[in-house]
Amino acid sequence: MEESAQPKPAETPLKDAMRAARIEAAERSAVIVELRDAEAARLEILNETLDQVFKDIPAEHADIFDRGLSQGSQPRLWIDMITHVAMGRDKRTYRLLHDTANGRRVLAESGETEPMRDAITRYIARRLVAREQAIAATEPVKIDEPLKHVVITKPSRVKVVFPFVLGMVVGAIALFMLGVYLTR
């Protein structure tokens, strides 16, 4: 059977524009994927330069650091639970970011791996020193050491009751004055 020789309907301008928009979106998403892969590759290079730094961390302190590369919409190289390295807006600059209760702080920023490795090393050293100080501050008292006697004195009743009574009298006078003022 022969197909009928019906003319193909001409493409509408909207269909042409939709096709062009789909092609542009596909090209943009391909570029985004390539940029994300480039970011992940740069972070992986930085991660490899940190191998010796993390090997030097004493075993008793290794549990506070959790280094790893996370993929996602923005790849990150995690140093610990609150600090990570991400790429800047230009996708060429490393940014060492620290999350705090008051927001995110930029600890260091560099376009090269060596200065960033040095900044991460300084950060790790500060964390290790802070942890050693915290452990030293909470060490228990040794049994061999004599305990110092501390005498705890109770305040007299006059020192406790007098401010309370004075506060009640001042409050009553203030309420009386307020009542007189409001009734005028």
mmCIF file of the C-alpha atoms, coordinates in Angstrom:
data_MODEL
# 
_entry.id   MODEL 
# 
loop_
_atom_site.group_PDB 
_atom_site.id 
_atom_site.type_symbol 
_atom_site.label_atom_id 
_atom_site.label_alt_id 
_atom_site.label_comp_id 
_atom_site.label_asym_id 
_atom_site.label_entity_id 
_atom_site.label_seq_id 
_atom_site.pdbx_PDB_ins_code 
_atom_site.Cartn_x 
_atom_site.Cartn_y 
_atom_site.Cartn_z 
_atom_site.occupancy 
_atom_site.B_iso_or_equiv 
_atom_site.pdbx_formal_charge 
_atom_site.auth_seq_id 
_atom_site.auth_comp_id 
_atom_site.auth_asym_id 
_atom_site.auth_atom_id 
_atom_site.pdbx_PDB_model_num 
ATOM 1   C CA . MET A 1 1   ? 0.000  0.000  0.000   1.00 0.00 ? 1   MET A CA 1 
ATOM 2   C CA . GLU A 1 2   ? 1.096  3.437  -0.750  1.00 0.00 ? 2   GLU A CA 1 
ATOM 3   C CA . GLU A 1 3   ? 1.151  6.053  1.841   1.00 0.00 ? 3   GLU A CA 1 
ATOM 4   C CA . SER A 1 4   ? -0.930 8.967  0.955   1.00 0.00 ? 4   SER A CA 1 
ATOM 5   C CA . ALA A 1 5   ? 1.073  11.942 -0.053  1.00 0.00 ? 5   ALA A CA 1 
ATOM 6   C CA . GLN A 1 6   ? -0.306 14.261 2.539   1.00 0.00 ? 6   GLN A CA 1 
ATOM 7   C CA . PRO A 1 7   ? 1.884  17.217 3.249   1.00 0.00 ? 7   PRO A CA 1 
ATOM 8   C CA . LYS A 1 8   ? 3.533  17.302 6.680   1.00 0.00 ? 8   LYS A CA 1 
ATOM 9   C CA . PRO A 1 9   ? 2.133  20.066 8.838   1.00 0.00 ? 9   PRO A CA 1 
ATOM 10  C CA . ALA A 1 10  ? 4.587  22.904 9.253   1.00 0.00 ? 10  ALA A CA 1 
ATOM 11  C CA . GLU A 1 11  ? 6.222  23.189 12.664  1.00 0.00 ? 11  GLU A CA 1 
ATOM 12  C CA . THR A 1 12  ? 4.752  25.919 14.778  1.00 0.00 ? 12  THR A CA 1 
ATOM 13  C CA . PRO A 1 13  ? 6.961  28.621 16.236  1.00 0.00 ? 13  PRO A CA 1 
ATOM 14  C CA . LEU A 1 14  ? 6.132  27.404 19.751  1.00 0.00 ? 14  LEU A CA 1 
ATOM 15  C CA . LYS A 1 15  ? 7.261  23.853 18.955  1.00 0.00 ? 15  LYS A CA 1 
ATOM 16  C CA . ASP A 1 16  ? 10.483 25.204 17.447  1.00 0.00 ? 16  ASP A CA 1 
ATOM 17  C CA . ALA A 1 17  ? 11.078 27.341 20.537  1.00 0.00 ? 17  ALA A CA 1 
ATOM 18  C CA . MET A 1 18  ? 10.342 24.364 22.848  1.00 0.00 ? 18  MET A CA 1 
ATOM 19  C CA . ARG A 1 19  ? 12.805 22.181 20.945  1.00 0.00 ? 19  ARG A CA 1 
ATOM 20  C CA . ALA A 1 20  ? 15.479 24.904 21.154  1.00 0.00 ? 20  ALA A CA 1 
ATOM 21  C CA . ALA A 1 21  ? 14.818 25.365 24.889  1.00 0.00 ? 21  ALA A CA 1 
ATOM 22  C CA . ARG A 1 22  ? 15.167 21.599 25.487  1.00 0.00 ? 22  ARG A CA 1 
ATOM 23  C CA . ILE A 1 23  ? 18.477 21.553 23.612  1.00 0.00 ? 23  ILE A CA 1 
ATOM 24  C CA . GLU A 1 24  ? 19.736 24.532 25.644  1.00 0.00 ? 24  GLU A CA 1 
ATOM 25  C CA . ALA A 1 25  ? 18.673 22.872 28.918  1.00 0.00 ? 25  ALA A CA 1 
ATOM 26  C CA . ALA A 1 26  ? 20.447 19.657 27.961  1.00 0.00 ? 26  ALA A CA 1 
ATOM 27  C CA . GLU A 1 27  ? 23.613 21.577 27.116  1.00 0.00 ? 27  GLU A CA 1 
ATOM 28  C CA . ARG A 1 28  ? 23.426 23.511 30.422  1.00 0.00 ? 28  ARG A CA 1 
ATOM 29  C CA . SER A 1 29  ? 22.937 20.335 32.444  1.00 0.00 ? 29  SER A CA 1 
ATOM 30  C CA . ALA A 1 30  ? 25.906 18.741 30.663  1.00 0.00 ? 30  ALA A CA 1 
ATOM 31  C CA . VAL A 1 31  ? 28.028 21.774 31.535  1.00 0.00 ? 31  VAL A CA 1 
ATOM 32  C CA . ILE A 1 32  ? 26.838 21.642 35.162  1.00 0.00 ? 32  ILE A CA 1 
ATOM 33  C CA . VAL A 1 33  ? 27.728 17.956 35.404  1.00 0.00 ? 33  VAL A CA 1 
ATOM 34  C CA . GLU A 1 34  ? 31.176 18.670 33.949  1.00 0.00 ? 34  GLU A CA 1 
ATOM 35  C CA . LEU A 1 35  ? 31.727 21.510 36.439  1.00 0.00 ? 35  LEU A CA 1 
ATOM 36  C CA . ARG A 1 36  ? 30.612 19.299 39.334  1.00 0.00 ? 36  ARG A CA 1 
ATOM 37  C CA . ASP A 1 37  ? 32.984 16.570 38.182  1.00 0.00 ? 37  ASP A CA 1 
ATOM 38  C CA . ALA A 1 38  ? 35.793 19.132 37.946  1.00 0.00 ? 38  ALA A CA 1 
ATOM 39  C CA . GLU A 1 39  ? 35.001 20.337 41.487  1.00 0.00 ? 39  GLU A CA 1 
ATOM 40  C CA . ALA A 1 40  ? 35.060 16.763 42.789  1.00 0.00 ? 40  ALA A CA 1 
ATOM 41  C CA . ALA A 1 41  ? 38.364 16.109 41.009  1.00 0.00 ? 41  ALA A CA 1 
ATOM 42  C CA . ARG A 1 42  ? 39.980 19.216 42.540  1.00 0.00 ? 42  ARG A CA 1 
ATOM 43  C CA . LEU A 1 43  ? 38.723 18.226 45.993  1.00 0.00 ? 43  LEU A CA 1 
ATOM 44  C CA . GLU A 1 44  ? 40.076 14.704 45.473  1.00 0.00 ? 44  GLU A CA 1 
ATOM 45  C CA . ILE A 1 45  ? 43.513 16.172 44.672  1.00 0.00 ? 45  ILE A CA 1 
ATOM 46  C CA . LEU A 1 46  ? 43.383 18.187 47.903  1.00 0.00 ? 46  LEU A CA 1 
ATOM 47  C CA . ASN A 1 47  ? 42.247 15.082 49.787  1.00 0.00 ? 47  ASN A CA 1 
ATOM 48  C CA . GLU A 1 48  ? 45.306 13.184 48.561  1.00 0.00 ? 48  GLU A CA 1 
ATOM 49  C CA . THR A 1 49  ? 47.642 15.967 49.732  1.00 0.00 ? 49  THR A CA 1 
ATOM 50  C CA . LEU A 1 50  ? 46.144 15.618 53.227  1.00 0.00 ? 50  LEU A CA 1 
ATOM 51  C CA . ASP A 1 51  ? 47.063 11.925 53.583  1.00 0.00 ? 51  ASP A CA 1 
ATOM 52  C CA . GLN A 1 52  ? 50.284 12.595 55.514  1.00 0.00 ? 52  GLN A CA 1 
ATOM 53  C CA . VAL A 1 53  ? 48.600 15.136 57.784  1.00 0.00 ? 53  VAL A CA 1 
ATOM 54  C CA . PHE A 1 54  ? 45.924 12.642 58.802  1.00 0.00 ? 54  PHE A CA 1 
ATOM 55  C CA . LYS A 1 55  ? 48.500 9.879  59.274  1.00 0.00 ? 55  LYS A CA 1 
ATOM 56  C CA . ASP A 1 56  ? 50.283 12.062 61.850  1.00 0.00 ? 56  ASP A CA 1 
ATOM 57  C CA . ILE A 1 57  ? 47.182 12.460 64.035  1.00 0.00 ? 57  ILE A CA 1 
ATOM 58  C CA . PRO A 1 58  ? 47.633 10.468 67.267  1.00 0.00 ? 58  PRO A CA 1 
ATOM 59  C CA . ALA A 1 59  ? 45.382 7.417  67.462  1.00 0.00 ? 59  ALA A CA 1 
ATOM 60  C CA . GLU A 1 60  ? 43.641 8.607  70.638  1.00 0.00 ? 60  GLU A CA 1 
ATOM 61  C CA . HIS A 1 61  ? 42.464 11.755 68.822  1.00 0.00 ? 61  HIS A CA 1 
ATOM 62  C CA . ALA A 1 62  ? 41.623 10.255 65.431  1.00 0.00 ? 62  ALA A CA 1 
ATOM 63  C CA . ASP A 1 63  ? 37.954 9.854  66.360  1.00 0.00 ? 63  ASP A CA 1 
ATOM 64  C CA . ILE A 1 64  ? 37.199 13.592 66.209  1.00 0.00 ? 64  ILE A CA 1 
ATOM 65  C CA . PHE A 1 65  ? 38.091 13.802 62.520  1.00 0.00 ? 65  PHE A CA 1 
ATOM 66  C CA . ASP A 1 66  ? 35.901 12.308 59.824  1.00 0.00 ? 66  ASP A CA 1 
ATOM 67  C CA . ARG A 1 67  ? 37.562 13.033 56.492  1.00 0.00 ? 67  ARG A CA 1 
ATOM 68  C CA . GLY A 1 68  ? 35.622 12.158 53.386  1.00 0.00 ? 68  GLY A CA 1 
ATOM 69  C CA . LEU A 1 69  ? 34.494 13.452 50.026  1.00 0.00 ? 69  LEU A CA 1 
ATOM 70  C CA . SER A 1 70  ? 30.737 13.849 49.614  1.00 0.00 ? 70  SER A CA 1 
ATOM 71  C CA . GLN A 1 71  ? 29.083 14.108 46.240  1.00 0.00 ? 71  GLN A CA 1 
ATOM 72  C CA . GLY A 1 72  ? 25.910 16.019 45.615  1.00 0.00 ? 72  GLY A CA 1 
ATOM 73  C CA . SER A 1 73  ? 24.824 19.303 44.158  1.00 0.00 ? 73  SER A CA 1 
ATOM 74  C CA . GLN A 1 74  ? 27.955 20.808 45.719  1.00 0.00 ? 74  GLN A CA 1 
ATOM 75  C CA . PRO A 1 75  ? 30.822 18.367 46.363  1.00 0.00 ? 75  PRO A CA 1 
ATOM 76  C CA . ARG A 1 76  ? 32.548 18.832 49.729  1.00 0.00 ? 76  ARG A CA 1 
ATOM 77  C CA . LEU A 1 77  ? 35.653 17.490 51.405  1.00 0.00 ? 77  LEU A CA 1 
ATOM 78  C CA . TRP A 1 78  ? 34.757 17.006 55.067  1.00 0.00 ? 78  TRP A CA 1 
ATOM 79  C CA . ILE A 1 79  ? 37.509 17.432 57.651  1.00 0.00 ? 79  ILE A CA 1 
ATOM 80  C CA . ASP A 1 80  ? 35.317 16.794 60.692  1.00 0.00 ? 80  ASP A CA 1 
ATOM 81  C CA . MET A 1 81  ? 31.646 17.104 61.571  1.00 0.00 ? 81  MET A CA 1 
ATOM 82  C CA . ILE A 1 82  ? 31.617 20.901 61.416  1.00 0.00 ? 82  ILE A CA 1 
ATOM 83  C CA . THR A 1 83  ? 34.353 21.823 58.946  1.00 0.00 ? 83  THR A CA 1 
ATOM 84  C CA . HIS A 1 84  ? 34.622 21.162 55.239  1.00 0.00 ? 84  HIS A CA 1 
ATOM 85  C CA . VAL A 1 85  ? 36.263 22.400 52.068  1.00 0.00 ? 85  VAL A CA 1 
ATOM 86  C CA . ALA A 1 86  ? 34.060 23.499 49.185  1.00 0.00 ? 86  ALA A CA 1 
ATOM 87  C CA . MET A 1 87  ? 34.869 25.165 45.928  1.00 0.00 ? 87  MET A CA 1 
ATOM 88  C CA . GLY A 1 88  ? 34.150 28.881 45.523  1.00 0.00 ? 88  GLY A CA 1 
ATOM 89  C CA . ARG A 1 89  ? 31.801 30.383 42.978  1.00 0.00 ? 89  ARG A CA 1 
ATOM 90  C CA . ASP A 1 90  ? 34.534 30.424 40.356  1.00 0.00 ? 90  ASP A CA 1 
ATOM 91  C CA . LYS A 1 91  ? 35.000 26.640 40.831  1.00 0.00 ? 91  LYS A CA 1 
ATOM 92  C CA . ARG A 1 92  ? 38.776 27.154 41.143  1.00 0.00 ? 92  ARG A CA 1 
ATOM 93  C CA . THR A 1 93  ? 39.100 28.492 44.683  1.00 0.00 ? 93  THR A CA 1 
ATOM 94  C CA . TYR A 1 94  ? 39.184 26.210 47.713  1.00 0.00 ? 94  TYR A CA 1 
ATOM 95  C CA . ARG A 1 95  ? 37.236 27.515 50.725  1.00 0.00 ? 95  ARG A CA 1 
ATOM 96  C CA . LEU A 1 96  ? 37.719 26.058 54.222  1.00 0.00 ? 96  LEU A CA 1 
ATOM 97  C CA . LEU A 1 97  ? 34.350 26.564 55.941  1.00 0.00 ? 97  LEU A CA 1 
ATOM 98  C CA . HIS A 1 98  ? 33.516 26.094 59.624  1.00 0.00 ? 98  HIS A CA 1 
ATOM 99  C CA . ASP A 1 99  ? 29.894 25.795 60.788  1.00 0.00 ? 99  ASP A CA 1 
ATOM 100 C CA . THR A 1 100 ? 29.170 27.509 64.097  1.00 0.00 ? 100 THR A CA 1 
ATOM 101 C CA . ALA A 1 101 ? 26.051 28.260 66.094  1.00 0.00 ? 101 ALA A CA 1 
ATOM 102 C CA . ASN A 1 102 ? 26.156 31.783 64.641  1.00 0.00 ? 102 ASN A CA 1 
ATOM 103 C CA . GLY A 1 103 ? 26.505 30.701 61.015  1.00 0.00 ? 103 GLY A CA 1 
ATOM 104 C CA . ARG A 1 104 ? 29.222 29.592 58.644  1.00 0.00 ? 104 ARG A CA 1 
ATOM 105 C CA . ARG A 1 105 ? 32.700 31.137 58.812  1.00 0.00 ? 105 ARG A CA 1 
ATOM 106 C CA . VAL A 1 106 ? 35.364 31.089 56.113  1.00 0.00 ? 106 VAL A CA 1 
ATOM 107 C CA . LEU A 1 107 ? 38.613 30.017 57.793  1.00 0.00 ? 107 LEU A CA 1 
ATOM 108 C CA . ALA A 1 108 ? 40.788 30.080 54.662  1.00 0.00 ? 108 ALA A CA 1 
ATOM 109 C CA . GLU A 1 109 ? 40.519 30.600 50.937  1.00 0.00 ? 109 GLU A CA 1 
ATOM 110 C CA . SER A 1 110 ? 43.065 29.807 48.244  1.00 0.00 ? 110 SER A CA 1 
ATOM 111 C CA . GLY A 1 111 ? 43.281 28.816 44.621  1.00 0.00 ? 111 GLY A CA 1 
ATOM 112 C CA . GLU A 1 112 ? 46.127 26.371 45.253  1.00 0.00 ? 112 GLU A CA 1 
ATOM 113 C CA . THR A 1 113 ? 46.370 23.145 47.215  1.00 0.00 ? 113 THR A CA 1 
ATOM 114 C CA . GLU A 1 114 ? 49.517 23.902 49.249  1.00 0.00 ? 114 GLU A CA 1 
ATOM 115 C CA . PRO A 1 115 ? 48.191 26.968 51.142  1.00 0.00 ? 115 PRO A CA 1 
ATOM 116 C CA . MET A 1 116 ? 44.905 25.154 51.698  1.00 0.00 ? 116 MET A CA 1 
ATOM 117 C CA . ARG A 1 117 ? 46.718 22.081 53.035  1.00 0.00 ? 117 ARG A CA 1 
ATOM 118 C CA . ASP A 1 118 ? 48.641 24.349 55.431  1.00 0.00 ? 118 ASP A CA 1 
ATOM 119 C CA . ALA A 1 119 ? 45.401 26.011 56.604  1.00 0.00 ? 119 ALA A CA 1 
ATOM 120 C CA . ILE A 1 120 ? 43.771 22.621 57.198  1.00 0.00 ? 120 ILE A CA 1 
ATOM 121 C CA . THR A 1 121 ? 46.890 21.461 59.082  1.00 0.00 ? 121 THR A CA 1 
ATOM 122 C CA . ARG A 1 122 ? 46.696 24.540 61.352  1.00 0.00 ? 122 ARG A CA 1 
ATOM 123 C CA . TYR A 1 123 ? 42.978 23.894 61.929  1.00 0.00 ? 123 TYR A CA 1 
ATOM 124 C CA . ILE A 1 124 ? 43.658 20.263 62.882  1.00 0.00 ? 124 ILE A CA 1 
ATOM 125 C CA . ALA A 1 125 ? 46.473 21.324 65.218  1.00 0.00 ? 125 ALA A CA 1 
ATOM 126 C CA . ARG A 1 126 ? 44.175 23.827 66.973  1.00 0.00 ? 126 ARG A CA 1 
ATOM 127 C CA . ARG A 1 127 ? 41.484 21.162 67.393  1.00 0.00 ? 127 ARG A CA 1 
ATOM 128 C CA . LEU A 1 128 ? 44.023 18.693 68.838  1.00 0.00 ? 128 LEU A CA 1 
ATOM 129 C CA . VAL A 1 129 ? 45.374 21.250 71.322  1.00 0.00 ? 129 VAL A CA 1 
ATOM 130 C CA . ALA A 1 130 ? 41.836 22.231 72.368  1.00 0.00 ? 130 ALA A CA 1 
ATOM 131 C CA . ARG A 1 131 ? 40.951 18.581 72.934  1.00 0.00 ? 131 ARG A CA 1 
ATOM 132 C CA . GLU A 1 132 ? 44.116 17.956 74.969  1.00 0.00 ? 132 GLU A CA 1 
ATOM 133 C CA . GLN A 1 133 ? 43.289 20.971 77.137  1.00 0.00 ? 133 GLN A CA 1 
ATOM 134 C CA . ALA A 1 134 ? 39.719 19.759 77.625  1.00 0.00 ? 134 ALA A CA 1 
ATOM 135 C CA . ILE A 1 135 ? 40.931 16.307 78.633  1.00 0.00 ? 135 ILE A CA 1 
ATOM 136 C CA . ALA A 1 136 ? 43.487 17.796 81.037  1.00 0.00 ? 136 ALA A CA 1 
ATOM 137 C CA . ALA A 1 137 ? 40.823 20.002 82.634  1.00 0.00 ? 137 ALA A CA 1 
ATOM 138 C CA . THR A 1 138 ? 38.547 17.039 83.322  1.00 0.00 ? 138 THR A CA 1 
ATOM 139 C CA . GLU A 1 139 ? 41.129 14.626 84.689  1.00 0.00 ? 139 GLU A CA 1 
ATOM 140 C CA . PRO A 1 140 ? 40.044 13.140 88.025  1.00 0.00 ? 140 PRO A CA 1 
ATOM 141 C CA . VAL A 1 141 ? 41.865 13.982 91.251  1.00 0.00 ? 141 VAL A CA 1 
ATOM 142 C CA . LYS A 1 142 ? 44.531 11.450 92.112  1.00 0.00 ? 142 LYS A CA 1 
ATOM 143 C CA . ILE A 1 143 ? 43.857 9.468  95.277  1.00 0.00 ? 143 ILE A CA 1 
ATOM 144 C CA . ASP A 1 144 ? 47.413 9.968  96.520  1.00 0.00 ? 144 ASP A CA 1 
ATOM 145 C CA . GLU A 1 145 ? 46.996 13.724 96.685  1.00 0.00 ? 145 GLU A CA 1 
ATOM 146 C CA . PRO A 1 146 ? 45.581 15.123 99.941  1.00 0.00 ? 146 PRO A CA 1 
ATOM 147 C CA . LEU A 1 147 ? 42.217 16.807 99.575  1.00 0.00 ? 147 LEU A CA 1 
ATOM 148 C CA . LYS A 1 148 ? 42.017 20.444 100.499 1.00 0.00 ? 148 LYS A CA 1 
ATOM 149 C CA . HIS A 1 149 ? 39.341 21.176 103.062 1.00 0.00 ? 149 HIS A CA 1 
ATOM 150 C CA . VAL A 1 150 ? 36.899 23.782 101.980 1.00 0.00 ? 150 VAL A CA 1 
ATOM 151 C CA . VAL A 1 151 ? 34.670 25.375 104.578 1.00 0.00 ? 151 VAL A CA 1 
ATOM 152 C CA . ILE A 1 152 ? 31.264 26.319 103.274 1.00 0.00 ? 152 ILE A CA 1 
ATOM 153 C CA . THR A 1 153 ? 29.497 28.890 105.398 1.00 0.00 ? 153 THR A CA 1 
ATOM 154 C CA . LYS A 1 154 ? 25.763 29.429 105.272 1.00 0.00 ? 154 LYS A CA 1 
ATOM 155 C CA . PRO A 1 155 ? 24.614 33.019 105.028 1.00 0.00 ? 155 PRO A CA 1 
ATOM 156 C CA . SER A 1 156 ? 22.797 34.275 108.098 1.00 0.00 ? 156 SER A CA 1 
ATOM 157 C CA . ARG A 1 157 ? 19.006 34.513 108.073 1.00 0.00 ? 157 ARG A CA 1 
ATOM 158 C CA . VAL A 1 158 ? 19.176 38.295 108.224 1.00 0.00 ? 158 VAL A CA 1 
ATOM 159 C CA . LYS A 1 159 ? 21.177 38.388 104.969 1.00 0.00 ? 159 LYS A CA 1 
ATOM 160 C CA . VAL A 1 160 ? 18.527 36.266 103.279 1.00 0.00 ? 160 VAL A CA 1 
ATOM 161 C CA . VAL A 1 161 ? 15.274 37.573 104.793 1.00 0.00 ? 161 VAL A CA 1 
ATOM 162 C CA . PHE A 1 162 ? 16.064 41.317 104.811 1.00 0.00 ? 162 PHE A CA 1 
ATOM 163 C CA . PRO A 1 163 ? 16.330 41.733 100.977 1.00 0.00 ? 163 PRO A CA 1 
ATOM 164 C CA . PHE A 1 164 ? 13.126 39.718 100.548 1.00 0.00 ? 164 PHE A CA 1 
ATOM 165 C CA . VAL A 1 165 ? 11.149 41.886 103.000 1.00 0.00 ? 165 VAL A CA 1 
ATOM 166 C CA . LEU A 1 166 ? 12.614 45.069 101.537 1.00 0.00 ? 166 LEU A CA 1 
ATOM 167 C CA . GLY A 1 167 ? 11.537 43.968 98.046  1.00 0.00 ? 167 GLY A CA 1 
ATOM 168 C CA . MET A 1 168 ? 7.995  43.273 99.246  1.00 0.00 ? 168 MET A CA 1 
ATOM 169 C CA . VAL A 1 169 ? 7.733  46.730 100.884 1.00 0.00 ? 169 VAL A CA 1 
ATOM 170 C CA . VAL A 1 170 ? 9.058  48.540 97.802  1.00 0.00 ? 170 VAL A CA 1 
ATOM 171 C CA . GLY A 1 171 ? 6.685  46.543 95.562  1.00 0.00 ? 171 GLY A CA 1 
ATOM 172 C CA . ALA A 1 172 ? 3.672  47.369 97.758  1.00 0.00 ? 172 ALA A CA 1 
ATOM 173 C CA . ILE A 1 173 ? 4.537  51.077 97.710  1.00 0.00 ? 173 ILE A CA 1 
ATOM 174 C CA . ALA A 1 174 ? 4.926  50.976 93.918  1.00 0.00 ? 174 ALA A CA 1 
ATOM 175 C CA . LEU A 1 175 ? 1.525  49.301 93.505  1.00 0.00 ? 175 LEU A CA 1 
ATOM 176 C CA . PHE A 1 176 ? -0.108 51.858 95.822  1.00 0.00 ? 176 PHE A CA 1 
ATOM 177 C CA . MET A 1 177 ? 1.409  54.740 93.844  1.00 0.00 ? 177 MET A CA 1 
ATOM 178 C CA . LEU A 1 178 ? 0.276  53.169 90.564  1.00 0.00 ? 178 LEU A CA 1 
ATOM 179 C CA . GLY A 1 179 ? -3.265 52.843 91.913  1.00 0.00 ? 179 GLY A CA 1 
ATOM 180 C CA . VAL A 1 180 ? -3.332 56.479 93.001  1.00 0.00 ? 180 VAL A CA 1 
ATOM 181 C CA . TYR A 1 181 ? -1.998 57.603 89.621  1.00 0.00 ? 181 TYR A CA 1 
ATOM 182 C CA . LEU A 1 182 ? -4.548 55.560 87.626  1.00 0.00 ? 182 LEU A CA 1 
ATOM 183 C CA . THR A 1 183 ? -7.564 56.759 89.664  1.00 0.00 ? 183 THR A CA 1 
ATOM 184 C CA . ARG A 1 184 ? -6.954 60.430 88.933  1.00 0.00 ? 184 ARG A CA 1 
# 
